[in-house]
Amino acid sequence: MPPPLYKNLTLQVLTAVAIGILIGMLWPDVGIALEPLTKGFIKLVKFIIAPVIFLTIVGGIAGMGDLKRVGRVGLKALIYFEVVTTIALAIGLVIANVLRPGAGVDITHINPDDVKTATAYAAKSHTFTEWLLGIIPDSALGPFVGGDALQVLFVGVLVGAAIATMPAAAALSGEKAAAHAVETRDWIVDRVHRLTEVMFRIVAMIMRLAPIGAMGAMAATVGRNGPTVLLSLAKLMGCVYATMVLFIILVLGSVLRICGVSLWRYLVYIKHEILLVLGTSSSESALPRMIVKMQAAGCGRDVPGLVIPAGYSFNLDGTSIYLSMAVLFIAQAYGVELTIWHQIEILAVLLLTSKGAAAVTGGGFITLSATLGAAHSTSKLPVEGLALLVGVDRFMSEARAITNLIGNGVAAIAISKMEREFDPIQFRAACDADSHPNTRPG
C-alpha cells in the first residue's frame, strides 16, 4: 500500500513553492521576513557537504586500491567536463546571437550602485593561478571549516591514496607486514563506509525540511523583487530557460542515449533533487543525495563520489550557458557590436572563469563580473551593465542550478560507462524502486 500523498516530497516542495510565491505577491514584507528559513536550510545542507564528500572519496579511492584507476577516472572526467562545458558556452553564444534578447532593452533606468555590493568580491584579483593555488588548503581542518568543496576533494584524494597504498608500502618490510597493512586498510575502509551511511542518514533527516526552505526562498525572492521585474526582462529569461532545456534534450540526452539510458526516466528518477534545487536555487543543496542516488543507479560506489563533487567546480553546464548569454545580452543592450573574434576571446575567458563559479560567493553573477572585466580592454563591454541583471539573477539562478545538477548526474553515468562499470539493469531497477517508495531502501 503506497504512503499517503501528503508524505510525497515532490508534492510537498511544489506546494511549498506555490505558497511562497503567493506570500511574496500578497504580503511582500512577510515574504522577505521568511528568508531566514531558506538560509537556515542551506546552512544545514552545507554543514554536511564537506564530511559527505570527504568520506565518499576516501572510501571510494581506498576501496579501489588502484591509484592508476583513480587517475584514469579523474582524467576522463576532466576531459568530459571541458568538452561539455565548451559546447554549453558555444550554444549560449549562438542562441543569443540569433534571438538577440538584449536588443531594445531600456538602460536609462538602471542604477549602477545596485551592482557594487554584488561585485565587491570580483573587484579583488582572481587569476587562474590564484584559483589553482586556492585548491591547496592552508591547514588540514581548513576545508572542513570553510566548506570549500575543491579543498575537501583535494584532502580526500590524499587520504584515500594514502590508505590505498598502505599494503604496497608495507610489502617492503615483508609478507607479514603487508598482510597486517591489508587488514588495517580493510578495517579503515569498513569504518569509513559505516560513517558514510551515518552521514547519509543525517542528509535524509535534513531533507525533511526541504519544503520549508523552498517556501522561504520563493517568498523572499518574489517579495523583494515583485512580479514587475520579471516582465521587464522576460525575453532574456525566456531565452535562457529555453536554451537550457534545448541543451538538456539535445546534448545531455544524446550522452544518456549513448549510455543506453532514457533522459525522461533519468529526470523522473532525480525529480526530488530537481525540485529541491528549484526551491532553494542552490545545486549544492542536492549534492549529497545525488551521490547516493547515482551509486544506487548502477554507477558503482566510487565513480559518483569522485565525479559529482568535482563537477560542481568543473562541470557547470547551466552556469556556462547563462554566462555566455548574459555577456551578449549586456553587449546588445548597450549597442556594443562584438565581432566573431571578440566572441571567441570571450569564450576563451569563460572557459577559465566559469570553472570557479561554484567556489565564489554569488556564483554566476560574480563570475560574470570577472568575465566582463577581463574582456573590457578589447571588447569595451561595460561592467555596469550587470545592474540590468540584479533583479532577475535569482530567478535565472534556478535554471542554471537545475541544469548543473542534471549535468553532473549525467557525467557520473557517462564516466561509469567509459569505465565499463555502469549497469543499465540496476538503473532501471533503481528507477522502479524510486517510483514505489515502499520498495526504496533507506
Beta strands, then each sheet from edge to edge (+ up, - down):
end
